[in-house]
Amino acid sequence: MTRWEALVRSENTNAKYECKTTLRDSLPKFIDELASAIKQQEMSGHARSNLLRVAYEHAEDRAEETQCTVEEVIREYEILRKVIFEVLEKDNLLHKTARETILEAVATGMAEASVQINEWNSKRVRRIQNQLNESEDLFKAVFDHAASGKALIDVNNGRYIKVNRKFCEIHGYTEEELSRMTINDITFEADREKQSNLFKTKIAAKSNGWKLEKRNVAKDGRIIWVLASSAILYSEDGNPSKIVTTVVDISEMKKAEEELRESEVRFRGFAEAMPQMAFIADAKGNIIYFNERHYDYFGVKRGETEGEKWKSTPMHHPDDLQRTIDSWKESVETGKPYEIEYRLRRHDGTYRWHLGRAVAQKDENGNIIRWIGTNTDIEDHKEHALQQKKLIESLNSEKDLREKFVGTLTHDLRTPLSVIKMSAQILESEVTEPDASDMIKRILRNVTLCDQMIRDLLDTNRIRGGRGISIKANHCVMPEAVKVTLRNLEVVYGPRFQLEYDNTCDGYWDPDGIRRITENLVTNAIKYGDAKAPVTVRVKDSGETVHLIVNNKGPVISEEEQKKLFDQFSRLKSAESGGQKGWGIGLTIVKGIAEAHCANIHVTSNVMDGTTFTVSFPRDARPCVSDRINNQEMAR
């Protein structure tokens, strides 16, 4: 009632200023009778009689109290019908009989109000006519300029005596053309018999008025749905003389009703074709529809799980039921999408995991109308995910074991190597024979090489384990550290290096780390570059950043191979095909040491410039080292 009153006051100027009692009059009684009639699965004759009686009473009251026009009162009834359907459709209370009952009751009230108001207006016109010496001008103005179609029809032959301008507009005929036609001439053929029988019945019963929805045919052949409200006018001797009819074009309303029916049919067809279980709930969260797959899965009948019955029906796993109820309640109260995983019990007693989802449908004002949802079987997906998890755990366990093995092996190897190296150093200091001294030096070089290889393996293992390489950032002049490294390499490779540097390139780095980066990059340049071209090493100062750049001429490294350069145990195709020895961990070590300094490493390779590796160091790596130590302690 509140929504109806608000809509009526917003659209009807006269109703806007009426008090609530006058505006509603006997409408509450009408609504009560209508609700009582709808509750019945089949409308009884007694209920129908009561409903129509109250409809007539309400219409009479409205006609006597209101100052509205017929069109405004008809609109009030249209709004009433709209509000009733909104409420009942939201609560899923509409069955076929109820819909027909509502349409008939509202139509009856609308027709009676139209007739009563017409009669009231007629009485008012007659009073005015008597006061103005029965002037016909006012009646003609009221009739001709009415917002709805009006016609005066001869009872005896059905011929149009008079029609107003709106009636002509609706049907496309002129007043002169209609004056030569009967009511049957513009009535759709299939509706003529219904109209004729209704006229005869109402005239015989001396009815005050009636209402009829029917189809008329316009001059251009269009079919027009109209709501015709009619009343009988009697002559002085009491015999029926004329029929006055008010016609309202309801084609758009009929079209909307048909589209609604078609939409419902399409939705149900779509829902039944879905592979998932689908459901619809009203705005309050009560389930009003399940598709056939729902009943097939649970082995239940229609009506056994609707509303809130699903909460007490053994559908959900006991461990999942309460959180499902809580999640659904939260979504209904907040309007947020509903999404949850739970186990549903199949008709054979097997529980399978499902993903439940639902979204709210809202009107133009943002109010929730209904919820549309699905239940999707994800049991196979969950099983697959579990198997993947087990596989990942197995791989991680194998990885940990492998890393521990490598770490233990390399650590144990360094102990005897240390003993060998120490013994060789002692011998070197005591032996004076040239041949023996050279042999001891070869032993020391190879032991040092083995020790470096073991260290690289240890660092690689740390990188694989996610711990990174440990460094100590001290004050360091990078050109000096690079220069010492190149001098040592010249002993093996000869004078093939060109060093360029800026004098200001000092900062806080790990000198040993600078040495290892330089050594690995230069060694790779020697191995894979042009044997006749020099290797250029440059140290460039860029303010807060210092760049270590190594360039060599030779074969180009493709973009595809560049992406894999720093992967562990990764080697270039040219290295494998050329027989170059190596484990493929040198660049991994370079990247690990660079990251320990918070440095960036970049590579370019083309025919003109050759291959260039650039390592860009922050001038002070101490904060980076401190952060890494703190993170490792937190991880432990």
C-alpha positions in Angstrom: 0.0 0.0 0.0 2.8 2.4 0.8 4.6 1.8 -2.5 1.2 2.2 -4.4 0.4 5.4 -2.6 3.8 6.9 -3.3 3.6 6.0 -7.0 0.1 7.4 -7.4 1.0 10.6 -5.6 4.0 11.0 -7.9 2.0 10.6 -11.1 -1.4 12.0 -10.2 -1.6 15.7 -9.5 -5.0 15.5 -7.8 -4.0 12.4 -5.7 -0.9 14.3 -4.5 -3.0 16.4 -2.2 -5.5 13.9 -1.0 -5.3 12.6 2.5 -4.3 9.0 3.1 -7.9 7.9 4.1 -9.5 9.4 1.1 -6.9 8.2 -1.3 -7.0 4.6 0.0 -10.7 4.5 1.0 -11.7 0.8 0.8 -8.6 -0.4 -1.0 -7.2 -2.3 2.0 -10.4 -4.3 2.1 -10.0 -4.9 -1.6 -6.4 -6.1 -1.1 -7.4 -8.4 1.7 -10.1 -10.1 -0.4 -7.6 -10.4 -3.3 -5.0 -12.0 -1.0 -7.6 -14.4 0.3 -8.6 -15.4 -3.2 -5.0 -15.8 -4.4 -4.2 -18.3 -1.6 -6.7 -20.7 -3.1 -5.2 -23.0 -5.8 -8.6 -22.8 -7.6 -10.8 -19.8 -7.4 -14.1 -20.7 -5.8 -17.3 -19.1 -6.9 -17.8 -17.6 -3.4 -14.3 -16.1 -3.3 -14.7 -14.6 -6.8 -18.1 -13.1 -5.9 -16.6 -11.5 -2.8 -13.6 -10.2 -4.7 -15.7 -8.6 -7.4 -18.1 -7.1 -4.9 -15.3 -5.4 -3.0 -13.9 -4.2 -6.3 -17.2 -2.6 -7.2 -17.4 -1.0 -3.7 -13.9 0.4 -4.0 -14.6 1.7 -7.4 -17.8 3.4 -6.3 -16.0 5.0 -3.3 -13.2 6.2 -5.5 -15.6 7.7 -7.9 -17.6 9.6 -5.3 -14.6 10.9 -3.3 -12.0 11.7 -6.0 -11.7 14.7 -8.3 -9.5 12.7 -10.7 -10.2 12.0 -14.3 -11.1 8.6 -15.6 -7.6 8.3 -17.1 -6.0 9.1 -13.7 -8.1 6.5 -11.9 -7.3 4.0 -14.6 -3.6 4.8 -14.1 -4.1 4.2 -10.3 -5.4 0.7 -11.1 -2.5 0.1 -13.5 -0.1 1.1 -10.8 -1.9 -1.2 -8.3 -1.6 -4.1 -10.7 2.1 -3.4 -11.3 2.8 -3.2 -7.5 0.8 -6.4 -6.8 2.8 -8.3 -9.5 6.1 -7.0 -8.2 5.4 -8.1 -4.7 4.0 -11.5 -5.6 6.5 -12.3 -8.3 9.3 -11.5 -5.8 7.9 -14.0 -3.3 7.1 -16.6 -6.1 3.4 -16.7 -5.1 2.0 -16.3 -8.6 0.3 -19.3 -10.2 -1.8 -19.2 -13.3 -5.1 -18.9 -11.3 -3.7 -16.1 -9.1 -2.5 -14.1 -12.2 -6.0 -14.4 -13.8 -7.6 -13.5 -10.5 -5.5 -10.4 -10.1 -6.1 -9.3 -13.7 -9.9 -9.8 -13.4 -10.2 -8.1 -10.0 -8.1 -5.0 -11.1 -9.9 -4.9 -14.4 -13.3 -4.9 -12.7 -12.3 -2.1 -10.3 -10.9 -0.1 -13.2 -14.0 -0.6 -15.3 -16.3 0.2 -12.4 -14.4 3.3 -11.5 -14.4 4.5 -15.1 -18.1 4.0 -15.3 -18.8 5.6 -11.9 -16.6 8.6 -12.6 -18.1 9.0 -16.1 -21.6 9.0 -14.4 -20.3 11.3 -11.8 -19.0 13.6 -14.5 -22.2 13.2 -16.4 -24.2 14.3 -13.3 -21.9 17.2 -12.8 -22.3 18.2 -16.5 -26.0 17.9 -16.2 -26.0 20.2 -13.2 -23.9 22.6 -15.0 -26.1 22.3 -18.1 -29.2 22.9 -15.9 -27.5 25.9 -14.4 -26.6 27.2 -17.9 -29.9 26.4 -19.4 -28.9 22.9 -20.5 -26.0 24.2 -22.6 -24.3 21.4 -24.6 -21.0 23.3 -25.2 -19.4 22.1 -21.9 -20.3 18.5 -22.4 -18.9 18.6 -26.0 -15.7 20.1 -24.7 -15.3 17.5 -22.0 -16.1 14.7 -24.4 -14.0 15.9 -27.4 -10.9 16.8 -25.5 -10.6 13.9 -23.1 -7.2 12.2 -22.8 -8.8 8.8 -23.5 -10.8 7.6 -26.4 -14.6 8.0 -25.9 -17.5 6.8 -28.0 -21.3 6.9 -27.9 -22.8 3.7 -29.4 -26.4 2.9 -30.4 -27.5 -0.1 -28.4 -29.8 -1.4 -31.1 -27.3 -1.6 -34.0 -23.9 -1.0 -32.5 -23.3 2.1 -34.7 -21.1 4.9 -33.5 -23.2 7.9 -32.7 -20.3 10.1 -31.6 -16.6 9.7 -31.0 -14.0 12.1 -29.6 -10.7 13.1 -31.1 -8.6 10.7 -29.1 -10.7 7.7 -30.2 -10.0 8.7 -33.8 -6.3 9.0 -33.1 -6.1 5.6 -31.6 -7.8 3.9 -34.5 -6.7 6.1 -37.4 -10.2 6.9 -38.7 -11.9 10.2 -39.0 -15.1 11.0 -37.1 -17.1 10.9 -40.3 -15.7 7.5 -41.2 -16.6 6.1 -37.8 -20.1 7.5 -38.0 -20.8 5.0 -40.8 -19.3 2.1 -38.9 -20.3 -0.2 -36.1 -18.4 -1.4 -33.1 -17.9 -4.8 -34.7 -16.4 -3.2 -37.8 -13.2 -2.2 -35.8 -13.2 -5.2 -33.4 -10.8 -8.0 -34.2 -12.8 -10.9 -35.7 -11.8 -13.4 -33.0 -13.0 -11.0 -30.2 -16.4 -10.1 -31.7 -18.4 -13.0 -30.3 -16.9 -12.4 -26.8 -17.8 -8.7 -27.0 -21.3 -9.4 -28.3 -22.1 -11.9 -25.6 -20.8 -9.6 -22.9 -23.0 -6.7 -24.2 -26.1 -8.9 -24.2 -25.4 -10.2 -20.7 -24.8 -6.7 -19.2 -27.8 -5.1 -20.9 -30.1 -8.0 -19.8 -28.7 -7.6 -16.2 -29.0 -3.8 -16.4 -25.4 -3.6 -15.3 -24.0 -0.3 -14.3 -20.8 -0.9 -16.2 -18.2 -3.4 -17.3 -14.7 -3.6 -18.6 -13.2 -5.6 -21.4 -9.7 -6.1 -22.8 -10.0 -6.8 -26.5 -8.3 -6.3 -29.8 -9.3 -3.6 -32.3 -8.2 -3.2 -35.9 -6.9 0.2 -36.9 -7.5 1.7 -40.4 -3.9 0.7 -41.4 -4.5 -2.9 -40.3 -2.6 -2.7 -37.0 -3.9 -4.8 -34.2 -4.5 -2.6 -31.1 -5.1 -3.9 -27.6 -7.5 -1.7 -25.8 -9.1 -1.6 -22.4 -12.8 -0.7 -23.0 -14.8 0.6 -20.0 -18.5 0.7 -20.9 -21.7 1.8 -19.3 -25.4 1.9 -20.4 -27.3 5.1 -20.8 -31.1 4.8 -20.4 -33.8 6.8 -22.0 -36.6 8.5 -20.1 -38.8 5.4 -20.3 -36.1 3.4 -18.6 -35.0 1.4 -21.7 -31.3 1.1 -22.7 -30.6 3.6 -25.3 -26.9 4.1 -25.7 -23.6 2.7 -24.6 -20.8 5.1 -23.5 -17.3 3.6 -23.9 -13.9 4.8 -22.7 -11.0 3.2 -24.6 -7.4 3.2 -23.4 -4.6 1.8 -25.7 -2.8 -1.0 -23.7 -0.8 -2.4 -26.6 2.5 -1.6 -24.9 1.4 -3.2 -21.7 0.3 -6.3 -23.5 3.6 -6.4 -25.4 5.5 -6.1 -22.2 3.5 -9.0 -20.7 4.2 -11.1 -23.7 7.9 -10.3 -23.6 8.0 -11.2 -19.9 6.4 -14.6 -20.7 8.8 -15.2 -23.5 11.7 -14.2 -21.3 10.7 -16.7 -18.6 10.4 -19.4 -21.2 13.9 -18.6 -22.6 15.5 -18.5 -19.1 14.0 -21.9 -18.1 15.1 -23.4 -21.4 18.7 -22.1 -20.8 18.7 -23.2 -17.2 17.5 -26.7 -18.1 20.3 -27.0 -20.8 23.1 -26.0 -18.3 25.5 -28.8 -17.2 25.5 -27.3 -13.7 22.8 -27.2 -11.1 21.1 -23.8 -11.3 18.8 -22.1 -8.9 16.9 -18.8 -8.3 16.2 -17.2 -5.0 14.0 -14.2 -4.1 15.4 -11.0 -2.6 15.2 -12.5 0.9 17.3 -15.5 -0.1 14.4 -18.1 -0.3 15.0 -20.6 -3.1 12.1 -20.4 -5.7 13.5 -22.5 -8.5 15.9 -25.4 -9.2 16.6 -26.8 -12.7 16.2 -30.5 -13.4 19.8 -31.4 -12.8 19.4 -30.4 -9.1 16.6 -33.0 -8.6 18.5 -35.6 -10.6 21.7 -35.1 -8.5 20.0 -35.2 -5.1 17.3 -37.6 -6.0 14.5 -35.4 -4.5 11.2 -34.2 -5.8 10.1 -30.6 -6.6 9.0 -28.8 -3.5 11.2 -30.8 -1.1 14.2 -28.4 -1.2 12.7 -25.0 -2.1 12.4 -22.0 0.3 14.7 -22.8 3.2 14.1 -26.5 3.2 17.6 -27.1 1.7 19.0 -26.3 5.2 17.2 -29.3 6.8 17.5 -31.6 3.8 20.6 -33.8 3.9 22.2 -32.1 0.9 25.4 -30.6 2.4 28.2 -32.4 4.2 27.6 -31.8 8.0 31.0 -30.1 8.3 30.1 -27.6 5.5 26.4 -26.8 6.3 26.8 -24.0 8.9 29.4 -22.1 7.0 27.3 -22.4 3.9 24.3 -20.9 5.8 26.5 -18.1 7.2 28.0 -17.3 3.8 24.5 -17.2 2.1 23.1 -15.0 4.8 26.0 -12.5 4.5 25.5 -12.3 0.7 21.7 -11.8 1.0 22.2 -9.0 3.7 25.0 -7.2 1.9 24.3 -7.9 -1.8 27.9 -9.2 -2.3 28.4 -12.1 -4.7 28.1 -15.5 -3.1 31.0 -17.9 -3.7 31.9 -21.0 -1.6 33.2 -24.5 -2.0 31.4 -27.3 -0.2 30.6 -31.0 -0.5 27.1 -32.0 -1.7 25.6 -35.4 -1.1 24.7 -37.3 -4.3 21.6 -39.5 -4.4 23.8 -42.6 -3.9 25.3 -41.1 -0.7 28.6 -40.0 -2.2 29.8 -36.5 -1.3 31.4 -34.5 -4.2 33.0 -31.1 -4.0 31.1 -28.3 -5.7 31.6 -24.6 -6.3 28.5 -22.6 -5.3 28.1 -19.1 -6.9 25.3 -16.6 -7.0 24.9 -13.0 -8.1 22.1 -10.5 -7.3 19.9 -9.0 -10.0 18.9 -5.4 -9.2 16.3 -3.0 -10.5 17.0 0.5 -11.8 17.1 1.8 -8.2 19.7 -0.7 -7.0 17.2 -2.9 -5.1 17.8 -6.6 -5.2 15.0 -8.4 -7.2 16.3 -11.9 -7.1 19.5 -14.1 -6.9 20.7 -16.3 -9.8 23.1 -19.1 -8.9 24.8 -22.3 -9.9 26.5 -25.3 -8.2 29.4 -26.7 -10.3 31.0 -30.1 -9.7 34.7 -29.5 -9.0 35.6 -32.9 -7.5 37.9 -33.9 -10.4 39.5 -30.5 -10.2 40.1 -30.8 -6.5 41.6 -34.3 -6.9 43.9 -33.0 -9.7 45.0 -30.1 -7.5 45.7 -32.5 -4.6 47.8 -34.7 -6.9 49.7 -31.7 -8.1 50.3 -30.6 -4.5 51.7 -34.0 -3.7 53.9 -33.9 -6.8 55.3 -30.5 -5.9 56.0 -31.6 -2.3 57.8 -34.7 -3.6 59.9 -32.6 -6.0 60.7 -30.1 -3.3 61.7 -32.9 -1.0 64.0 -34.3 -3.7 65.4 -30.9 -4.4 66.2 -30.3 -0.7 67.9 -33.7 -0.5 69.9 -33.0 -3.6 71.0 -29.7 -2.3 72.0 -31.1 1.0 74.0 -33.9 -0.7 75.8 -31.4 -2.9 76.5 -29.1 0.0 77.8 -32.0 2.2 79.9 -33.4 -0.7 81.6 -30.1 -1.6 82.2 -29.3 2.0 83.8 -32.7 2.7 86.0 -32.3 -0.4 87.4 -29.0 0.7 88.9 -30.6 3.9 91.4 -33.0 2.1 92.1 -30.3 -0.5 93.1 -27.9 2.3 95.5 -30.5 3.7 97.0 -31.2 0.2 97.4 -27.4 -0.4 99.0 -26.8 3.0 101.4 -29.8 2.5 102.4 -28.6 -1.0 103.1 -25.1 0.3 105.4 -26.6 3.0 107.2 -28.6 0.4 107.5 -25.6 -1.9 109.3 -23.7 0.9 111.7 -26.6 1.5 112.4 -28.1 -1.9 115.1 -26.4 -4.0 115.4 -28.8 -6.9 113.9 -27.1 -10.0 112.0 -30.0 -11.4 110.5 -30.8 -8.0 109.6 -27.2 -7.4 107.8 -26.9 -10.8 105.8 -30.1 -9.9 104.8 -28.6 -6.6 103.7 -25.4 -8.2 101.5 -27.4 -10.7 100.0 -29.2 -7.7 99.2 -25.9 -6.0 97.6 -24.4 -9.1 95.4 -27.5 -9.6 94.5 -27.6 -6.0 93.5 -23.9 -6.1 91.5 -24.6 -9.3 89.7 -27.5 -7.6 89.0 -25.3 -4.5 87.6 -22.6 -6.7 85.3 -25.1 -8.5 84.1 -26.5 -5.2 83.4 -22.9 -4.0 81.4 -22.2 -7.2 79.4 -25.4 -6.6 78.7 -24.4 -3.0 77.6 -20.9 -4.1 75.4 -22.5 -6.9 73.8 -24.7 -4.3 73.1 -21.7 -2.1 71.5 -19.9 -5.0 69.4 -23.0 -5.9 68.3 -23.2 -2.2 67.2 -19.5 -2.3 69.8 -18.3 0.2 72.0 -16.4 -2.2 75.7 -15.7 -2.1 77.2 -14.1 1.0 79.5 -11.1 0.5 81.3 -8.6 2.7 81.1 -5.0 1.5 84.3 -3.1 2.3 85.9 0.0 0.8 87.1 -1.0 -2.6 88.7 0.8 -5.6 87.1 -1.2 -8.5 89.7 -0.5 -11.2 92.4 -1.8 -8.8 90.5 -5.0 -8.1 89.9 -5.5 -11.8 93.5 -4.7 -12.7 94.9 -7.4 -10.3 92.4 -10.0 -11.7 93.5 -9.2 -15.3 97.2 -9.5 -14.4 96.6 -13.0 -13.0 94.6 -14.0 -16.1 97.4 -12.7 -18.4 99.6 -15.5 -17.0 97.3 -18.0 -18.6 95.9 -16.2 -21.6 98.6 -13.7 -22.5 98.2 -9.9 -23.0 94.7 -9.9 -24.6 93.0 -7.4 -22.3 92.4 -3.7 -22.6 91.4 -2.0 -19.4 89.7 1.5 -19.4 88.5 3.2 -16.2 87.5 6.4 -14.5 89.8 7.3 -11.6 86.9 8.0 -9.2 85.5 4.5 -9.3 85.6 3.7 -5.6 82.9 2.5 -3.3 81.8 -0.2 -0.9 81.8 -3.7 -2.5 83.2 -7.1 -1.9 86.7 -7.1 -3.6 86.6 -10.9 -3.9 83.2 -10.7 -5.5 84.5 -8.1 -8.0 87.3 -10.4 -8.8 85.1 -13.4 -9.4 82.7 -11.5 -11.6 85.6 -10.1 -13.7 87.2 -13.5 -13.9 84.1 -15.3 -15.1 83.1 -12.7 -17.6 86.6 -12.3 -19.1 87.1 -16.1 -19.2 83.8 -16.5 -21.1 84.9 -13.8 -23.5 88.2 -15.6 -24.2 86.4 -19.0 -24.7 83.5 -17.9 -26.9 84.8 -14.7 -28.5 87.1 -14.0 -31.5 90.5 -15.5 -30.7 92.3 -12.7 -32.6 90.4 -9.8 -31.1 91.1 -8.2 -27.7 88.7 -8.3 -24.7 87.8 -4.9 -23.5 87.1 -4.2 -19.8 85.9 -0.8 -18.7 84.9 0.6 -15.3 82.6 3.6 -15.7 81.5 6.1 -13.0 77.9 7.4 -13.3 77.5 9.0 -9.9 75.5 6.8 -7.6 76.2 3.8 -9.9 79.5 2.3 -11.1 79.4 0.0 -14.2 81.7 -2.9 -14.9 81.6 -3.6 -18.7 83.2 -6.5 -20.5 83.1 -6.6 -24.3 84.3 -9.1 -26.9 84.0 -9.6 -30.6 82.8 -12.8 -32.0 79.6 -14.9 -32.6 76.3 -13.3 -31.8 74.3 -14.7 -28.9 70.6 -15.0 -30.0 67.8 -13.4 -28.0 66.5 -16.8 -27.2 69.8 -17.9 -25.7 70.3 -14.6 -23.9 67.2 -15.4 -21.8 68.8 -18.7 -20.6 72.4 -17.4 -20.1 72.2 -17.0 -16.3 70.3 -20.3 -15.7 72.1 -22.9 -13.7 74.1 -25.4 -15.8 73.0 -23.7 -19.0 75.5 -23.6 -21.9 75.3 -22.0 -25.3 74.8 -24.2 -28.3 78.1 -22.8 -29.8 80.0 -23.9 -26.6 78.6 -27.4 -26.8 79.2 -27.8 -30.5 82.7 -26.2 -30.3 83.8 -28.6 -27.6 84.4 -25.9 -25.0 84.7 -27.3 -21.5 82.6 -26.0 -18.6 79.7 -26.7 -16.2 77.5 -23.8 -17.1 77.6 -22.2 -13.7 79.9 -19.3 -14.3 77.3 -16.8 -15.3 75.0 -18.1 -12.5 77.7 -17.2 -10.1 78.1 -13.7 -11.7 74.4 -13.1 -11.4 74.4 -14.3 -7.7 77.2 -12.0 -6.7 75.6 -9.1 -8.6 72.3 -9.7 -6.8 74.1 -9.8 -3.4 75.3 -6.3 -4.2 71.8 -5.2 -5.4 73.4 -4.7 -8.8 71.8 -5.2 -12.2 73.3 -7.2 -15.0 72.5 -6.6 -18.7 73.7 -8.3 -21.9 73.6 -7.1 -25.6 74.9 -9.0 -28.6 75.0 -7.9 -32.3 77.3 -8.3 -35.3 78.7 -4.7 -35.2 79.4 -4.3 -31.5 79.9 -7.9 -30.4 78.8 -9.2 -27.0 78.7 -6.8 -24.0 78.0 -7.7 -20.4 77.3 -4.7 -18.1 77.1 -5.0 -14.3 75.7 -1.9 -12.7 76.7 -1.6 -9.0 75.2 0.9 -6.4 78.2 2.8 -5.1 77.5 1.6 -1.5 76.3 -2.1 -1.3 76.4 -2.2 2.5 72.6 -1.5 3.0 71.9 -4.3 0.6 74.1 -6.7 2.5 72.5 -5.7 5.8 69.0 -6.2 4.4 69.9 -9.7 3.1 71.3 -10.7 6.5 68.2 -9.5 8.3 65.9 -11.3 5.9 67.9 -14.6 6.4 67.7 -14.3 10.2 63.9 -13.7 10.0 63.5 -16.7 7.7 65.4 -18.8 10.2 
